[in-house]
Amino acid sequence: MAQLTRRTTDLLKPFSAALSSTRLLTTTSTTPITVETSLPFTGHRIDPPSRTVETTPQELMSFFRDMALMRRMEIAADSLYKAKLIRGFCHLYDGQEAVAVGMEAAITKKDCIITAYRDHCIFIGRGGTLLQCFSELMGRKDGCSKGKGGSMHFYKKESGFYGGHGIVGAQVPLGCGLAFAQKYSKDENVTFAMYGDGAANQGQLFEALNMAALWDLPAILVCENNHYGMGTAEWRAAKSPSYYKRGDYVPGLKVDGMDAFAVKQACKFAKEHVLKNGPIILEMDTYRYHGHSMSDPGSTYRTRDEISGVRQERDPVERIRKLVLSHDLATEKELKDIEKEVRKEVDEAIAQAKESPMPDPSELFTNVYVKGYGVEAFGADRKELKAVLP
Amino acid sequence: MSADPKVFLMGEEVGEYQGAYKITKGLLLKYGPDRVVDTPITEAGFTGIGVGAAYYGLKPVVEFMTINFSLQAIDHIINSAAKSNYMSTGQISVPIVFRGPNGAAAGVGAQHSHCYAAWYASCPGLKVLAPYSSEDARGLLKAAIRDPDPVVFLENELLYGESFPVSVEALDSNFCLPIGKAKIEREGKDVTITAFSKMVGYVLEAAEILAKEGISAEVINLRSIRPLDRSTIYDSVRKTNRLVTVEEGFSQHGIGAEICASVVEEYFDYLDAPVERIAGADVPMPYAANLERMALPQVEDIVRAAKRTCYRSNSTTATA
């Protein structure tokens, strides 16, 4: 994942030189430090892990940078959508970055992640590039799906990212299927199947969870509870909004999803658990600043005070900023510089993506099948447009 | 299953029960419970799990006790399976087979008698196969399992009980039939009759009757509904100039409708008579035996339609 590449010497000015020479830890250090999660974990049918999380300065700084990058990316996507460069659906993740970043810190690229349509940041976490992201959003050939998928259909199979799914809840049985295949193949890896509080009521989720538990599949169901399923608050949709308990016979953990270290700890704990004991549910208590999608202002079903309150009290990036400062790993200015750098990176990726051409018309008919047997496929006017599927 | 360790079966009663229709008999004993997986009665869940396993690279064969129950899981078949290779531009391919008995059986009523060939065959990204004979079943199923794309394999409950002569080649463990190729079951020169699955048998019977009346029918067993073997149909119609399509399913927006439109678009000048469609009646399947018989194509319906294309019958329903 993105590393802090600037050397500390580049930052040094005469004034701050005096301060930085008193730093015990550099930003690339891997000396272990411990942090406490903001809240204790709550367990359902399981003893929760400790609140004390091991990390390093390097990891702490990377959390900051990665989340700042994701935040900037989503905000930039908002502008692109309003400029009509992104069409159709666009579901933004700003506010939820800690889940993506914390999860990645606990796992490898051999573990699988599958999620729904709020997938841009998960894709970046799995190693996707900004160029691939923005190009895909704008329907260009440099997109991760060559422009044919769109916002909801990002994939990166070689890094264990299986999409990007538009049908609410479908990704959960699919994720249990990935876990089934991991167990069948004796891979010793796990799958994180992510879904929202809205999808948590889907029948197919319980069908898949039953089978995952019956067959001891290494499946971790991660409910990103941002408290609203589109415009419906959780208390209006779920008789029991304790999503970590909804697995009934399946153990669960409630996690502060705005705290990247709590997320990391929970995911690490979950991975170890499921490899031995079958599925577990992690409920990440998180929040999205944007509405459900760019078509939703997000303010008709919740108050602006609520949104600004969360931003004030629980913002995941701010939390890491405070941790960095309190551990004296960087100054406020250095962190601002990182944010500026990230902003520049995002702007450059957008500029490059804008230059990327739209897919060639011949791409209309590619990838329908892996093996097309030379069959004909027709366009709108079959006498005018047709292709042979190889 | 013996050729490829990635192939596994999943479905209700496929293991210990030996298969609801005994299709998977003996497989649990031979391959073990890791590869022959009995599922709870949760089609949406286990179909999703099957598709997810296919994403990862396994080759699942998912059985629906009847294709009617696939409706519980149709979102996974269409949105999770059929479209993934396209949406991911080749990153996520789905080498899965969805199989089960399709269409009417005998006296099983409306909810258990529906033919879904047209439903699945309209969807790009899916392949839809329908065997008739034992050779078809073996060759097409092997081809389906080996195929890297999602295949819907439509069997027929009544055909499970029928025996067919089988060639020596068909017994070979590598025997596969090509996907997208129809079979001329009987050559003829006066009228082309297309059919698939159980209806092929009915059409062959009708062809015998027609032959005695001097009409030589060419019988096409479609085998592959999607991709449809249009060129075999076209070649035949160019030869006979008359076409009857036969299917068990409903006529509106059905397989015959597609074949008719296709022939009219490409070879209009070759048709000497309007295309005839024989299909299931526009009613949910009734239970009473006499009504059920009326709701499904019978041999006499096929004979009558073929004669109409040859200007050889007096229609009892006056039209003009």
Contacts between the chains, C-beta under 8 A, distances in Angstrom:
chain1	res1	chain2	res2	distance
A	112	B	56	7.4
A	114	B	52	7.5
A	145	B	87	6.2
A	145	B	88	5.7
A	145	B	89	5.2
A	145	B	91	7.7
A	146	B	89	4.4
A	148	B	86	6.5
A	148	B	87	6.5
A	148	B	89	5.4
A	149	B	87	4.6
A	149	B	88	6.6
A	149	B	89	7.3
A	153	B	87	4.3
A	153	B	88	6.9
A	155	B	87	7.8
A	155	B	88	4.4
A	155	B	91	4.8
A	155	B	92	5.8
A	156	B	91	7.6
A	157	B	88	7.5
A	157	B	91	4.6
A	157	B	92	6.0
A	162	B	52	7.7
A	162	B	55	5.5
A	162	B	92	6.7
A	163	B	84	7.7
A	163	B	87	7.7
A	163	B	88	6.9
A	163	B	92	6.8
A	164	B	87	7.7
A	164	B	88	7.8
A	165	B	80	7.3
A	166	B	79	7.2
A	167	B	75	5.7
A	167	B	79	5.1
A	167	B	80	7.5
A	170	B	48	6.3
A	170	B	75	6.1
A	170	B	76	6.5
A	170	B	79	6.6
A	170	B	80	5.6
A	172	B	48	7.3
A	173	B	44	6.9
A	173	B	45	5.2
A	173	B	46	7.7
A	173	B	47	7.4
A	173	B	48	2.4
A	173	B	49	5.3
A	173	B	51	7.8
A	173	B	52	6.5
A	173	B	76	7.1
A	174	B	48	5.3
A	174	B	49	7.7
A	174	B	51	5.9
A	174	B	52	3.8
A	174	B	55	6.7
A	174	B	76	7.7
A	174	B	80	5.9
A	175	B	52	6.2
A	176	B	45	7.8
A	176	B	48	7.2
A	176	B	49	5.1
A	176	B	52	6.3
A	177	B	48	6.2
A	177	B	49	4.0
A	177	B	50	6.2
A	177	B	51	6.0
A	177	B	52	2.0
A	177	B	53	4.3
A	177	B	54	7.5
A	177	B	55	6.9
A	177	B	56	7.2
A	178	B	52	4.7
A	178	B	53	7.2
A	178	B	55	6.3
A	178	B	56	5.1
A	179	B	52	7.8
A	180	B	49	5.6
A	180	B	52	6.9
A	180	B	53	5.0
A	180	B	58	7.9
A	181	B	52	7.1
A	181	B	53	4.2
A	181	B	55	7.8
A	181	B	56	3.5
A	181	B	57	6.8
A	181	B	58	4.8
A	182	B	56	6.9
A	184	B	8	7.0
A	184	B	34	6.7
A	184	B	53	7.2
A	184	B	58	6.1
A	185	B	56	7.5
A	185	B	57	7.9
A	185	B	58	7.5
A	203	B	44	6.6
A	204	B	42	7.9
A	204	B	44	4.1
A	204	B	45	5.3
A	204	B	48	6.0
A	206	B	45	7.8
A	207	B	40	7.4
A	207	B	42	3.6
A	207	B	44	5.7
A	207	B	45	2.6
A	207	B	46	7.3
A	207	B	48	8.0
A	208	B	42	7.9
A	208	B	45	4.4
A	208	B	48	6.0
A	208	B	49	6.0
A	210	B	40	6.2
A	210	B	42	6.8
A	210	B	45	7.1
A	211	B	39	6.7
A	211	B	40	6.6
A	211	B	42	7.1
A	211	B	45	5.9
A	211	B	46	6.4
A	211	B	49	6.1
A	214	B	40	7.4
A	215	B	37	7.9
A	366	B	89	7.4
A	366	B	90	8.0
A	367	B	85	5.2
A	367	B	86	4.8
A	367	B	88	7.8
A	367	B	89	5.1
A	367	B	90	5.0
A	368	B	85	7.3
A	368	B	86	5.7
A	368	B	124	5.3
A	368	B	125	5.7
A	369	B	85	6.8
A	369	B	125	6.9
A	369	B	127	7.4
A	369	B	148	7.9
A	369	B	149	4.7
A	370	B	85	6.1
A	370	B	90	7.5
A	370	B	93	4.8
A	370	B	95	7.9
A	370	B	148	3.9
A	370	B	149	5.3
A	371	B	147	6.4
A	371	B	148	5.5
A	371	B	149	6.4
A	373	B	178	7.5
A	373	B	179	6.0
A	373	B	180	4.6
A	373	B	227	6.3
A	375	B	180	5.7
A	375	B	227	3.9
A	376	B	230	7.4
A	377	B	124	7.1
A	382	B	265	7.0
A	383	B	265	7.6
